[in-house]
Amino acid sequence: MEFNDLKIFQTVATHGSISKAALELNYVQSNVTARIKLLEKELRTPLFYRHKRGMILNPEGKRLLEHARQILSGMDEMIRTFEDTSNPSGVLEIGIVETVNALPDILSAYYNKYPQVELSLKAGVTDRLLQDVIDMKLDGAFVSGPIRHPLIEQVEVIQEKLVLVTKGETFSIEEITKRPLLLYNKGCGYRERLESWMKSEGIVPKQIMEFGTFGTIIGSVAAGIGITIIPESSITDLVVSGTVFCHNVPEPYHEITTIFIRRKDSYITSTLQCFMDEIVARTRLEHEPLPESR
């Protein structure tokens, strides 16, 4: 068995397709097919269920995928240990929830210091990004916290105030039973806070409409379709212009903490370490007291 066979296998498993895997790896399809068949022959077991539209891992394939991820991740870490720590480069894959207000400043400072690093950003909800960090699909992620997981290390980035957002200036809690809630998909930290509040008040929403992007949610609120919950800092300009209006969320549901997470047992590359240093620097700056006037 060759090391590259595991990489081919993992790519096919990810895409569920020989053709898509071949395209990503820049191989001919026949070569990918041959390597998969050879791998199955060496292991003396089929690894996929094959059907007209692609391939799905069978139980043995799923078992091999876990081993393949560990081996490939270990190889990547070994290579990274020899990187030039004074001049980070390569790809850094970071997950984000879309309303991280501190992110532009962190990215700007990092880009200016380390222009050779290619930052790849993946937007998603907290639960999905957490799983991607655990599975080592991401180097780290900005999510809603705190997170309690034995494999996760976390750094607090910023605390923000959650607000309900509507098109109208006035609001009463009964409106939640009359108008749709416009929320991110399940696994969003903001949504969990709102659902906890509604449960404590015995409120059953009229309807929940799920969206994948901040722009779609806030645009739909501005159009009068429904109500949402998001950090107040993410809509300051829209509130000033009168496009939407904010309404308070009661304690203990009104605060949300954004944290940066990484898998604690993974090797910290110089690229990731420098990124985390920028996060810590930003956090310290946020908490520094203002100079006294004289």
C-alpha positions as a Python dict, from the first residue, in 0.01 Angstrom:
ca = {
    (1, 'M'): (0, 0, 0),
    (2, 'E'): (136, 340, -98),
    (3, 'F'): (85, 662, 96),
    (4, 'N'): (-68, 824, -212),
    (5, 'D'): (-333, 549, -231),
    (6, 'L'): (-477, 676, 97),
    (7, 'K'): (-492, 1028, -41),
    (8, 'I'): (-675, 902, -350),
    (9, 'F'): (-912, 698, -136),
    (10, 'Q'): (-990, 994, 92),
    (11, 'T'): (-1059, 1220, -207),
    (12, 'V'): (-1297, 968, -365),
    (13, 'A'): (-1471, 922, -29),
    (14, 'T'): (-1511, 1298, 11),
    (15, 'H'): (-1661, 1352, -334),
    (16, 'G'): (-1841, 1018, -372),
    (17, 'S'): (-1720, 1018, -730),
    (18, 'I'): (-1423, 885, -927),
    (19, 'S'): (-1450, 1164, -1186),
    (20, 'K'): (-1459, 1447, -930),
    (21, 'A'): (-1168, 1296, -738),
    (22, 'A'): (-966, 1260, -1058),
    (23, 'L'): (-1036, 1624, -1144),
    (24, 'E'): (-920, 1748, -803),
    (25, 'L'): (-607, 1531, -805),
    (26, 'N'): (-532, 1601, -1172),
    (27, 'Y'): (-527, 1226, -1250),
    (28, 'V'): (-696, 1032, -1527),
    (29, 'Q'): (-1008, 848, -1408),
    (30, 'S'): (-871, 508, -1501),
    (31, 'N'): (-573, 563, -1269),
    (32, 'V'): (-798, 655, -977),
    (33, 'T'): (-1021, 352, -1041),
    (34, 'A'): (-717, 123, -1058),
    (35, 'R'): (-571, 253, -731),
    (36, 'I'): (-903, 204, -550),
    (37, 'K'): (-936, -151, -681),
    (38, 'L'): (-577, -227, -580),
    (39, 'L'): (-645, -90, -230),
    (40, 'E'): (-953, -310, -198),
    (41, 'K'): (-751, -610, -317),
    (42, 'E'): (-476, -548, -62),
    (43, 'L'): (-726, -507, 221),
    (44, 'R'): (-935, -800, 91),
    (45, 'T'): (-1262, -614, 121),
    (46, 'P'): (-1481, -375, -83),
    (47, 'L'): (-1472, -19, 48),
    (48, 'F'): (-1764, 137, -139),
    (49, 'Y'): (-2121, 75, -241),
    (50, 'R'): (-2123, 153, -614),
    (51, 'H'): (-2425, 295, -793),
    (52, 'K'): (-2500, 483, -1115),
    (53, 'R'): (-2448, 830, -968),
    (54, 'G'): (-2133, 761, -771),
    (55, 'M'): (-1990, 575, -474),
    (56, 'I'): (-2080, 563, -103),
    (57, 'L'): (-1854, 430, 171),
    (58, 'N'): (-1957, 98, 322),
    (59, 'P'): (-1877, 18, 689),
    (60, 'E'): (-1526, -104, 604),
    (61, 'G'): (-1467, 208, 397),
    (62, 'K'): (-1575, 430, 685),
    (63, 'R'): (-1333, 247, 913),
    (64, 'L'): (-1047, 295, 668),
    (65, 'L'): (-1134, 664, 626),
    (66, 'E'): (-1073, 727, 996),
    (67, 'H'): (-729, 563, 973),
    (68, 'A'): (-652, 748, 650),
    (69, 'R'): (-733, 1085, 806),
    (70, 'Q'): (-502, 1017, 1099),
    (71, 'I'): (-217, 901, 877),
    (72, 'L'): (-250, 1188, 627),
    (73, 'S'): (-287, 1442, 905),
    (74, 'G'): (23, 1303, 1076),
    (75, 'M'): (219, 1328, 753),
    (76, 'D'): (106, 1688, 702),
    (77, 'E'): (211, 1776, 1055),
    (78, 'M'): (555, 1618, 1004),
    (79, 'I'): (606, 1831, 694),
    (80, 'R'): (490, 2145, 872),
    (81, 'T'): (741, 2100, 1153),
    (82, 'F'): (1011, 2185, 901),
    (83, 'E'): (848, 2510, 790),
    (84, 'D'): (1033, 2839, 826),
    (85, 'T'): (877, 2964, 1150),
    (86, 'S'): (996, 3320, 1087),
    (87, 'N'): (822, 3341, 749),
    (88, 'P'): (485, 3153, 753),
    (89, 'S'): (343, 3045, 419),
    (90, 'G'): (96, 2800, 268),
    (91, 'V'): (-279, 2767, 320),
    (92, 'L'): (-460, 2841, 645),
    (93, 'E'): (-819, 2710, 652),
    (94, 'I'): (-1041, 2897, 896),
    (95, 'G'): (-1412, 2861, 968),
    (96, 'I'): (-1631, 3159, 1057),
    (97, 'V'): (-1981, 3239, 1171),
    (98, 'E'): (-2080, 3527, 945),
    (99, 'T'): (-2129, 3801, 1204),
    (100, 'V'): (-1783, 3802, 1369),
    (101, 'N'): (-1733, 4177, 1397),
    (102, 'A'): (-1365, 4152, 1498),
    (103, 'L'): (-1266, 3940, 1196),
    (104, 'P'): (-1181, 4217, 945),
    (105, 'D'): (-928, 4376, 1182),
    (106, 'I'): (-765, 4040, 1256),
    (107, 'L'): (-747, 3947, 887),
    (108, 'S'): (-610, 4286, 788),
    (109, 'A'): (-331, 4275, 1046),
    (110, 'Y'): (-245, 3917, 953),
    (111, 'Y'): (-242, 3983, 577),
    (112, 'N'): (-13, 4282, 620),
    (113, 'K'): (238, 4083, 825),
    (114, 'Y'): (227, 3752, 636),
    (115, 'P'): (137, 3811, 270),
    (116, 'Q'): (264, 3467, 166),
    (117, 'V'): (-13, 3291, 358),
    (118, 'E'): (-327, 3202, 164),
    (119, 'L'): (-630, 3234, 389),
    (120, 'S'): (-925, 3011, 305),
    (121, 'L'): (-1247, 3105, 488),
    (122, 'K'): (-1548, 2875, 528),
    (123, 'A'): (-1874, 3018, 662),
    (124, 'G'): (-2111, 2801, 864),
    (125, 'V'): (-2297, 2752, 1191),
    (126, 'T'): (-2120, 2671, 1515),
    (127, 'D'): (-2202, 2298, 1532),
    (128, 'R'): (-2085, 2231, 1176),
    (129, 'L'): (-1763, 2428, 1216),
    (130, 'L'): (-1689, 2254, 1545),
    (131, 'Q'): (-1719, 1915, 1378),
    (132, 'D'): (-1493, 2027, 1091),
    (133, 'V'): (-1225, 2131, 1343),
    (134, 'I'): (-1258, 1798, 1526),
    (135, 'D'): (-1229, 1613, 1192),
    (136, 'M'): (-923, 1828, 1105),
    (137, 'K'): (-1093, 1969, 796),
    (138, 'L'): (-1023, 2317, 933),
    (139, 'D'): (-718, 2454, 1114),
    (140, 'G'): (-947, 2653, 1342),
    (141, 'A'): (-1277, 2839, 1354),
    (142, 'F'): (-1454, 3142, 1501),
    (143, 'V'): (-1772, 3012, 1666),
    (144, 'S'): (-2022, 3096, 1939),
    (145, 'G'): (-1902, 2977, 2277),
    (146, 'P'): (-1820, 2850, 2518),
    (147, 'I'): (-1750, 2503, 2378),
    (148, 'R'): (-1714, 2207, 2612),
    (149, 'H'): (-1532, 1929, 2429),
    (150, 'P'): (-1224, 1729, 2541),
    (151, 'L'): (-1049, 1777, 2205),
    (152, 'I'): (-1104, 2152, 2178),
    (153, 'E'): (-886, 2442, 2291),
    (154, 'Q'): (-1049, 2785, 2281),
    (155, 'V'): (-959, 3153, 2305),
    (156, 'E'): (-1218, 3421, 2377),
    (157, 'V'): (-1230, 3684, 2102),
    (158, 'I'): (-1518, 3917, 2187),
    (159, 'Q'): (-1842, 3940, 2385),
    (160, 'E'): (-2139, 4092, 2208),
    (161, 'K'): (-2499, 4188, 2281),
    (162, 'L'): (-2772, 3993, 2104),
    (163, 'V'): (-3081, 4182, 1989),
    (164, 'L'): (-3406, 4102, 1815),
    (165, 'V'): (-3432, 4279, 1481),
    (166, 'T'): (-3754, 4385, 1311),
    (167, 'K'): (-3866, 4622, 1038),
    (168, 'G'): (-4100, 4802, 1276),
    (169, 'E'): (-4000, 5039, 1556),
    (170, 'T'): (-4229, 4880, 1813),
    (171, 'F'): (-4218, 4519, 1929),
    (172, 'S'): (-4388, 4289, 2177),
    (173, 'I'): (-4297, 3929, 2253),
    (174, 'E'): (-4636, 3815, 2123),
    (175, 'E'): (-4522, 3902, 1770),
    (176, 'I'): (-4310, 3587, 1772),
    (177, 'T'): (-4634, 3388, 1770),
    (178, 'K'): (-4767, 3589, 1476),
    (179, 'R'): (-4469, 3645, 1246),
    (180, 'P'): (-4198, 3408, 1114),
    (181, 'L'): (-3857, 3385, 1278),
    (182, 'L'): (-3577, 3417, 1021),
    (183, 'L'): (-3284, 3217, 1155),
    (184, 'Y'): (-2964, 3043, 1059),
    (185, 'N'): (-2975, 2664, 1024),
    (186, 'K'): (-2975, 2438, 1332),
    (187, 'G'): (-2646, 2456, 1519),
    (188, 'C'): (-2629, 2837, 1528),
    (189, 'G'): (-2543, 2980, 1871),
    (190, 'Y'): (-2772, 3283, 1827),
    (191, 'R'): (-3063, 3059, 1738),
    (192, 'E'): (-3000, 2841, 2045),
    (193, 'R'): (-3015, 3145, 2273),
    (194, 'L'): (-3346, 3257, 2122),
    (195, 'E'): (-3494, 2908, 2142),
    (196, 'S'): (-3390, 2879, 2509),
    (197, 'W'): (-3558, 3212, 2585),
    (198, 'M'): (-3879, 3112, 2404),
    (199, 'K'): (-3884, 2779, 2587),
    (200, 'S'): (-3850, 2954, 2926),
    (201, 'E'): (-4139, 3185, 2836),
    (202, 'G'): (-4353, 2905, 2696),
    (203, 'I'): (-4366, 3071, 2354),
    (204, 'V'): (-4425, 2868, 2040),
    (205, 'P'): (-4317, 3057, 1725),
    (206, 'K'): (-4556, 3081, 1435),
    (207, 'Q'): (-4294, 2962, 1186),
    (208, 'I'): (-3917, 2926, 1155),
    (209, 'M'): (-3763, 3005, 818),
    (210, 'E'): (-3403, 2886, 783),
    (211, 'F'): (-3140, 3076, 583),
    (212, 'G'): (-2772, 3020, 516),
    (213, 'T'): (-2637, 3376, 492),
    (214, 'F'): (-2652, 3695, 696),
    (215, 'G'): (-2735, 3905, 390),
    (216, 'T'): (-3044, 3700, 310),
    (217, 'I'): (-3168, 3709, 669),
    (218, 'I'): (-3127, 4082, 726),
    (219, 'G'): (-3261, 4163, 378),
    (220, 'S'): (-3573, 3960, 452),
    (221, 'V'): (-3619, 4136, 787),
    (222, 'A'): (-3586, 4474, 614),
    (223, 'A'): (-3852, 4360, 366),
    (224, 'G'): (-4092, 4297, 656),
    (225, 'I'): (-4101, 3919, 625),
    (226, 'G'): (-4014, 3837, 985),
    (227, 'I'): (-3792, 3871, 1294),
    (228, 'T'): (-3435, 3761, 1363),
    (229, 'I'): (-3174, 3759, 1642),
    (230, 'I'): (-2814, 3868, 1578),
    (231, 'P'): (-2531, 4065, 1746),
    (232, 'E'): (-2615, 4435, 1768),
    (233, 'S'): (-2276, 4538, 1629),
    (234, 'S'): (-2345, 4366, 1295),
    (235, 'I'): (-2636, 4597, 1205),
    (236, 'T'): (-2528, 4935, 1346),
    (237, 'D'): (-2539, 5112, 1008),
    (238, 'L'): (-2882, 4971, 922),
    (239, 'V'): (-3022, 5087, 1255),
    (240, 'V'): (-2880, 5438, 1210),
    (241, 'S'): (-3039, 5458, 863),
    (242, 'G'): (-3374, 5340, 999),
    (243, 'T'): (-3379, 5033, 775),
    (244, 'V'): (-3435, 4802, 1075),
    (245, 'F'): (-3488, 4839, 1448),
    (246, 'C'): (-3330, 4662, 1749),
    (247, 'H'): (-3513, 4530, 2056),
    (248, 'N'): (-3357, 4404, 2378),
    (249, 'V'): (-3326, 4036, 2467),
    (250, 'P'): (-3353, 3970, 2845),
    (251, 'E'): (-3085, 3821, 3067),
    (252, 'P'): (-2934, 3563, 3063),
    (253, 'Y'): (-2991, 3526, 2688),
    (254, 'H'): (-2870, 3866, 2569),
    (255, 'E'): (-2493, 3804, 2554),
    (256, 'I'): (-2295, 3587, 2314),
    (257, 'T'): (-1924, 3512, 2324),
    (258, 'T'): (-1728, 3456, 2004),
    (259, 'I'): (-1432, 3222, 2052),
    (260, 'F'): (-1159, 3083, 1831),
    (261, 'I'): (-1123, 2705, 1854),
    (262, 'R'): (-862, 2454, 1742),
    (263, 'R'): (-809, 2084, 1802),
    (264, 'K'): (-575, 2076, 2100),
    (265, 'D'): (-388, 1758, 2003),
    (266, 'S'): (-304, 1881, 1651),
    (267, 'Y'): (33, 2032, 1567),
    (268, 'I'): (33, 2413, 1573),
    (269, 'T'): (203, 2531, 1256),
    (270, 'S'): (383, 2863, 1247),
    (271, 'T'): (108, 2983, 1012),
    (272, 'L'): (-164, 2904, 1269),
    (273, 'Q'): (43, 3025, 1565),
    (274, 'C'): (91, 3366, 1406),
    (275, 'F'): (-282, 3385, 1336),
    (276, 'M'): (-361, 3303, 1698),
    (277, 'D'): (-110, 3566, 1810),
    (278, 'E'): (-308, 3825, 1613),
    (279, 'I'): (-628, 3713, 1786),
    (280, 'V'): (-469, 3751, 2129),
    (281, 'A'): (-326, 4093, 2035),
    (282, 'R'): (-671, 4206, 1918),
    (283, 'T'): (-833, 4078, 2239),
    (284, 'R'): (-582, 4262, 2457),
    (285, 'L'): (-639, 4582, 2259),
    (286, 'E'): (-1015, 4553, 2312),
    (287, 'H'): (-971, 4522, 2690),
    (288, 'E'): (-710, 4795, 2740),
    (289, 'P'): (-847, 5088, 2940),
    (290, 'L'): (-868, 5420, 2761),
    (291, 'P'): (-600, 5675, 2865),
    (292, 'E'): (-715, 5925, 3125),
    (293, 'S'): (-780, 6276, 2999),
    (294, 'R'): (-590, 6561, 3162),
}
